[in-house]
């Protein structure tokens, strides 16, 4: 079993089209066109699982760089997914550290002078 990455797909490419394209080179186990979670629109890449590694290598050699839907495909062996932690983005302070902070750097007063704050005792 070999998993192939297919990149630079037109957003209109379907799983049926990809299956037909790859079946010309060997038996296809599974086709997965990756879609955006929010919009449901294709993201421009897919994964194709082929049962025979030799047929998969032939498919890579034959299809890498070929045109489909007006775009040249990128076909290679998919790299295994690594278990690296996903960052929430944006950075910022963690719980229990620092203090204060909200709104720094923004012009909340829009051109007016900032008023000094009273001490918090």
N, CA and C of each residue as an Amber inpcrd file, in Angstrom:
protein
   363
   0.8540000  -1.1790000   0.0000000   0.0000000   0.0000000   0.0000000
   0.8950000   1.2360000   0.0000000   0.6200000   2.1680000  -0.8980000
   1.4100000   3.3880000  -0.9800000   0.4660000   4.5790000  -1.0820000
   0.7280000   5.6060000  -0.2880000  -0.0850000   6.8110000  -0.2690000
   0.6220000   7.8920000  -1.0800000  -0.0830000   8.4710000  -2.0570000
   0.4990000   9.4870000  -2.9260000  -0.1380000  10.8500000  -2.6650000
   0.6950000  11.8720000  -2.7320000   0.2340000  13.2530000  -2.6350000
   0.0560000  13.7790000  -4.0500000  -1.0830000  14.4220000  -4.3010000
  -1.3480000  15.0290000  -5.6070000  -1.6300000  16.5060000  -5.3530000
  -0.7390000  17.3760000  -5.8170000  -0.8730000  18.8040000  -5.5650000
  -1.1190000  19.5970000  -6.8300000  -1.4050000  20.8860000  -6.6400000
  -1.6780000  21.8430000  -7.7110000  -2.9210000  21.4460000  -8.5070000
  -3.9210000  20.9350000  -7.8050000  -5.1800000  20.5550000  -8.4510000
  -6.0510000  21.7790000  -8.6670000  -6.8130000  21.7510000  -9.7530000
  -7.8450000  22.7670000  -9.9400000  -8.9070000  22.5250000  -8.8680000
  -9.5210000  23.5750000  -8.3750000 -10.4990000  23.4330000  -7.3000000
 -11.7490000  22.6760000  -7.7410000 -11.9260000  22.5230000  -9.0320000
 -13.0980000  21.8130000  -9.5430000 -12.8490000  20.3130000  -9.7310000
 -11.6360000  19.8440000  -9.4730000 -11.2950000  18.4300000  -9.6580000
 -12.0570000  17.5670000  -8.6550000 -12.6320000  16.4720000  -9.1300000
 -13.4060000  15.5780000  -8.2670000 -12.6330000  14.2950000  -7.9770000
 -13.1070000  13.5480000  -6.9860000 -12.4930000  12.2640000  -6.6430000
 -12.6580000  11.2700000  -7.7900000 -13.7740000  11.3450000  -8.4980000
 -14.0320000  10.4420000  -9.6240000 -13.0030000  10.6670000 -10.7300000
 -12.7070000  11.9390000 -11.0300000 -11.6980000  12.2560000 -12.0590000
 -10.3260000  11.7210000 -11.6670000  -9.9510000  11.9300000 -10.4060000
  -8.6340000  11.4670000  -9.9480000  -8.5460000   9.9470000  -9.9620000
  -9.6100000   9.2880000  -9.5240000  -9.6160000   7.8120000  -9.5270000
  -9.4130000   7.2980000 -10.9490000 -10.1240000   7.8760000 -11.9110000
  -9.9990000   7.4460000 -13.3080000  -8.5810000   7.6850000 -13.8270000
  -7.9930000   8.8210000 -13.4660000  -6.6450000   9.1580000 -13.9140000
  -5.6160000   8.1500000 -13.3830000  -5.7220000   7.7990000 -12.0990000
  -4.7460000   6.9080000 -11.4780000  -5.0170000   5.4380000 -11.7860000
  -6.2630000   5.0530000 -12.0230000  -6.5610000   3.6530000 -12.3170000
  -5.9580000   3.1970000 -13.6340000  -5.6180000   4.1250000 -14.4950000
  -4.9400000   3.7650000 -15.7370000  -3.5450000   3.1970000 -15.4560000
  -3.0270000   3.4310000 -14.2400000  -1.6740000   2.9910000 -13.8880000
  -1.6640000   1.8850000 -12.8440000  -2.8290000   1.5140000 -12.2990000
  -2.8830000   0.4490000 -11.3040000  -4.1330000   0.5460000 -10.4630000
  -4.2480000  -0.3630000  -9.5050000  -5.4390000  -0.4240000  -8.6630000
  -5.4040000   0.6640000  -7.5940000  -6.5020000   1.4290000  -7.5110000
  -6.6160000   2.5250000  -6.5500000  -7.5080000   2.0720000  -5.3980000
  -6.9920000   2.1790000  -4.1870000  -7.7360000   1.7880000  -2.9880000
  -8.6590000   2.9160000  -2.5320000  -8.1250000   4.1390000  -2.4670000
  -8.8820000   5.2510000  -1.8920000  -8.4060000   6.5640000  -2.5020000
  -9.3540000   7.5030000  -2.7000000  -9.0330000   8.8500000  -3.1770000
  -9.6650000   9.8320000  -2.2010000  -8.8880000  10.8290000  -1.7590000
  -9.3950000  11.8170000  -0.8130000  -8.9850000  13.2130000  -1.2810000
  -9.9410000  13.9760000  -1.8290000  -9.6920000  15.3710000  -2.1820000
  -9.9130000  16.1820000  -0.9100000  -8.8950000  16.9100000  -0.4670000
  -8.9630000  17.6510000   0.7880000  -9.7670000  18.9310000   0.5710000
 -10.7410000  19.1570000   1.4760000 -11.6060000  20.3310000   1.3740000
 -11.4600000  21.2120000   2.6060000 -11.8140000  22.4640000   2.4440000
 -11.7940000  23.4250000   3.5320000 -12.9570000  23.1230000   4.4780000
 -12.7270000  23.1240000   5.7760000 -13.7750000  22.7980000   6.7490000
 -14.9310000  23.7900000   6.7280000 -14.6020000  25.0610000   6.5830000
 -15.6330000  26.0940000   6.6680000 -16.4410000  26.2270000   5.3870000
 -15.7640000  26.2160000   4.2360000 -16.4600000  26.4740000   2.9740000
 -16.8470000  25.2080000   2.2220000 -16.1610000  24.0900000   2.5120000
 -16.4240000  22.8480000   1.7890000 -15.7850000  22.8150000   0.4070000
 -15.0630000  23.8630000   0.0560000 -14.4050000  23.9650000  -1.2530000
 -13.0780000  23.2130000  -1.2360000 -12.7300000  22.6000000  -2.3690000
 -11.4660000  21.8640000  -2.4670000 -10.2940000  22.8080000  -2.2120000
  -9.2550000  22.3000000  -1.5340000  -8.0970000  23.1230000  -1.1840000
  -6.9770000  23.0260000  -2.2020000  -7.1370000  22.2110000  -3.2450000
  -6.1290000  22.1640000  -4.2970000  -5.1440000  21.0180000  -4.1800000
  -5.3940000  20.0730000  -3.2610000  -4.5480000  18.8880000  -3.2010000
  -5.3710000  17.6980000  -2.7430000  -4.8060000  16.5070000  -2.9590000
  -5.5150000  15.2660000  -2.6260000  -4.5160000  14.1830000  -2.2800000
  -5.0380000  13.0670000  -1.7580000  -4.2360000  11.8880000  -1.4760000
  -4.8710000  10.7030000  -2.1880000  -4.0240000   9.8970000  -2.8100000
  -4.4790000   8.7030000  -3.5220000  -3.7150000   7.5160000  -2.9530000
  -4.4560000   6.5030000  -2.4680000  -3.8290000   5.2770000  -1.9660000
  -3.9000000   4.2200000  -3.0400000  -2.7340000   3.6620000  -3.3780000
  -2.6720000   2.5790000  -4.3600000  -2.1960000   1.3130000  -3.6540000
  -2.7770000   0.1780000  -4.0360000  -2.4930000  -1.0730000  -3.3320000
  -1.1070000  -1.6240000  -3.6470000  -0.6100000  -1.4130000  -4.8490000
   0.6720000  -1.9650000  -5.2690000   1.7160000  -0.8480000  -5.3380000
   2.8160000  -0.9950000  -4.6010000   3.8620000   0.0370000  -4.5540000
   4.5160000   0.2440000  -5.9170000   4.7060000  -0.8250000  -6.6830000
   5.3080000  -0.7030000  -8.0120000   4.4320000   0.0890000  -8.9630000
   3.1250000  -0.1590000  -8.9110000   2.1830000   0.5980000  -9.7390000
   2.1470000   2.0590000  -9.3090000   2.2600000   2.2990000  -8.0070000
   2.2740000   3.6740000  -7.4980000   3.4850000   4.4340000  -8.0250000
   4.6490000   3.7790000  -8.0370000   5.8620000   4.4150000  -8.5710000
   5.6990000   4.7430000 -10.0520000   5.0810000   3.8270000 -10.8000000
   4.8260000   4.0920000 -12.2220000   3.8630000   5.2540000 -12.3980000
   2.8520000   5.3530000 -11.5440000   1.8910000   6.4590000 -11.6150000
   2.5820000   7.7930000 -11.3250000   3.4820000   7.7960000 -10.3410000
   4.2330000   9.0220000 -10.0230000   5.0390000   9.4600000 -11.2410000
   5.7720000   8.5030000 -11.8390000   6.6170000   8.8230000 -12.9910000
   5.7830000   9.3120000 -14.1750000   4.6120000   8.7090000 -14.3750000
   3.7960000   9.0500000 -15.5370000   3.0000000  10.3410000 -15.3490000
   2.5450000  10.6230000 -14.1270000   1.6050000  11.7280000 -13.9300000
   2.2180000  13.0060000 -13.3730000   3.3880000  12.9440000 -12.7670000
   4.0040000  14.1510000 -12.2110000   4.3220000  15.1310000 -13.3470000
   3.7650000  16.3250000 -13.2570000   3.9970000  17.3530000 -14.2740000
   2.9820000  17.3540000 -15.4020000   2.0670000  16.3770000 -15.4390000
   1.0540000  16.3540000 -16.4990000  -0.0720000  17.3270000 -16.1780000
  -0.7770000  17.7710000 -17.2140000  -1.8370000  18.7570000 -17.0430000
  -3.1710000  18.0890000 -16.7430000  -3.9110000  18.6730000 -15.7970000
  -5.2740000  18.2620000 -15.4820000  -6.0360000  19.5170000 -15.0880000
  -7.0920000  19.8170000 -15.8120000  -7.8780000  21.0110000 -15.5030000
  -7.1090000  22.3020000 -15.6990000  -6.1580000  22.3050000 -16.6440000
  -5.3850000  23.5200000 -16.9190000  -4.2230000  23.7510000 -15.9620000
  -3.9030000  22.7810000 -15.1270000  -2.7910000  22.9300000 -14.1790000
  -1.8760000  21.7210000 -14.2550000  -0.5860000  21.9440000 -14.0490000
   0.3780000  20.8490000 -14.0290000   0.4070000  20.2220000 -12.6410000
   0.1250000  18.9270000 -12.5730000   0.0510000  18.2290000 -11.3030000
   1.4160000  18.0150000 -10.6740000   1.4310000  17.9870000  -9.3540000
   2.5900000  17.5670000  -8.5860000   2.2050000  16.2470000  -7.9440000
   2.8860000  15.1740000  -8.3150000   2.5700000  13.8480000  -7.7730000
   3.8430000  13.2660000  -7.1650000   3.7870000  12.9150000  -5.8770000
   4.9030000  12.2440000  -5.2170000   4.3850000  11.4290000  -4.0430000
   5.2900000  10.6860000  -3.4210000   4.8820000   9.8780000  -2.2730000
   4.5620000  10.8000000  -1.1010000   3.4250000  10.5510000  -0.4580000
   3.0200000  11.3730000   0.6810000   3.9330000  11.1060000   1.8580000
   4.3410000  12.1630000   2.5300000   5.1770000  12.0180000   3.7200000
   4.2690000  11.7110000   4.8990000   4.6990000  10.8660000   5.8170000
   3.8530000  10.5520000   6.9760000   3.6130000  11.7830000   7.8250000
   2.4270000  11.8660000   8.3780000   2.0510000  13.0050000   9.2000000
   2.8330000  12.9550000  10.4990000   3.4560000  14.0780000  10.8760000
   4.2130000  14.1260000  12.1300000   3.2840000  14.5800000  13.2420000
   3.6070000  14.1710000  14.4640000   2.7840000  14.5230000  15.6180000
   3.3250000  15.7700000  16.3080000   3.4370000  16.8600000  15.5810000
   3.8840000  18.0850000  16.2250000   2.6600000  18.8460000  16.7340000
   2.7830000  19.5280000  17.8590000   1.6310000  20.2190000  18.4240000
   1.1930000  21.3680000  17.5320000  -0.1130000  21.5330000  17.4280000
  -0.6530000  22.6350000  16.6320000  -0.6980000  23.8780000  17.5010000
  -0.1900000  24.9720000  16.9920000  -0.2200000  26.2070000  17.7640000
  -1.5530000  26.8950000  17.5130000  -2.0140000  27.5990000  18.5060000
  -3.2660000  28.3380000  18.3830000  -3.0660000  29.6390000  17.6400000
  -1.8320000  29.9400000  17.2600000  -1.5440000  31.1760000  16.5350000
  -1.5950000  32.3780000  17.4560000  -1.1620000  33.4920000  16.9480000
  -1.3340000  34.7560000  17.6460000  -0.4290000  35.0200000  18.8290000
   0.1620000  34.0360000  19.4480000   1.0250000  34.2590000  20.5940000
   0.2470000  34.8320000  21.7640000   0.8330000  35.7900000  22.4740000
   0.1390000  36.4000000  23.6010000   0.6160000  35.8020000  24.9050000
   0.0270000  36.2800000  25.9990000   0.4490000  35.8240000  27.3140000
  -0.3490000  34.6010000  27.7310000   0.2950000  33.7450000  28.4770000
  -0.3500000  32.5470000  29.0120000  -0.9690000  32.8840000  30.3660000
  -1.8130000  32.0130000  30.8520000  -2.4570000  32.2190000  32.1480000
  -1.4140000  32.3140000  33.2520000  -1.6470000  33.2210000  34.1910000
  -0.7770000  33.3360000  35.3620000   0.4840000  34.1410000  35.1320000
   0.7200000  34.6410000  33.9480000   1.9490000  35.3810000  33.7070000
   1.6660000  36.8290000  33.3780000   2.5310000  37.7050000  33.8040000
   2.4430000  39.0980000  33.3730000   1.3620000  39.8850000  34.0730000
   0.2400000  39.9820000  33.5070000  -0.8360000  40.8070000  34.0430000
  -1.0320000  42.0040000  33.1490000  -2.1520000  42.6570000  33.2640000
  -2.4500000  43.8190000  32.4180000  -2.5310000  43.4060000  30.9710000
  -2.1880000  44.2820000  30.0920000  -1.9730000  43.8700000  28.7210000
  -3.0510000  44.1410000  27.7240000  -4.2980000  43.9050000  27.9930000
  -5.3120000  43.9730000  26.9400000  -5.3440000  45.3150000  26.2450000
  -5.1930000  45.3400000  24.9540000  -5.3270000  46.5690000  24.1840000
  -4.0510000  47.3550000  24.0060000  -2.9450000  46.8610000  24.4500000
  -1.6990000  47.6010000  24.2490000  -1.3980000  47.7330000  22.7700000
  -0.9370000  48.9020000  22.3920000  -0.5520000  49.0920000  21.0080000
  -1.7070000  49.5430000  20.1240000  -2.9230000  49.4950000  20.6130000
  -4.0540000  49.9550000  19.8140000  -4.3670000  51.3960000  20.1890000
  -4.8790000  52.1280000  19.2800000  -5.2170000  53.5200000  19.5380000
  -6.6780000  53.5780000  19.9880000  -6.9180000  53.2350000  21.2480000
  -8.2810000  53.2060000  21.7700000  -8.9030000  54.5950000  21.8510000
  -8.0810000  55.6110000  22.0050000  -8.5960000  56.9560000  22.1960000
  -8.6650000  57.7550000  20.9060000  -8.2320000  57.2040000  19.8170000
  -8.3340000  57.7880000  18.4790000  -7.9930000  59.2800000  18.4450000
  -6.7390000  59.5840000  18.7630000  -6.2570000  60.9540000  18.6330000
  -6.3230000  61.7560000  19.9100000  -7.0270000  61.3150000  20.9140000
  -7.1240000  62.0520000  22.1730000  -6.0150000  61.5930000  23.1180000
  -5.5960000  62.5160000  23.9690000  -4.5480000  62.1820000  24.9290000
  -5.0850000  61.1620000  25.9290000  -4.2390000  60.2350000  26.2950000
  -4.6490000  59.2280000  27.2800000  -4.6740000  59.8400000  28.6670000
  -5.6720000  59.4960000  29.4240000  -5.7860000  59.9900000  30.8090000
  -5.0300000  59.0340000  31.7260000  -4.2980000  59.5690000  32.6970000
  -3.5790000  58.6860000  33.6160000  -4.5620000  57.8920000  34.4720000
  -4.1640000  56.6560000  34.7780000  -5.0260000  55.8070000  35.6030000
  -4.7420000  56.0120000  37.0690000  -5.7470000  55.8180000  37.8900000
  -5.5540000  55.9100000  39.3310000  -4.8910000  54.6430000  39.8280000
  -4.0760000  54.7410000  40.8570000  -3.4310000  53.5390000  41.3690000
  -4.4670000  52.5510000  41.9310000  -4.1550000  51.2750000  41.8460000
  -5.0560000  50.2260000  42.3220000  -4.6150000  49.7570000  43.7070000
  -4.9880000  50.3910000  44.7750000  -4.6490000  49.8820000  46.0830000
  -5.8100000  49.3890000  46.7410000
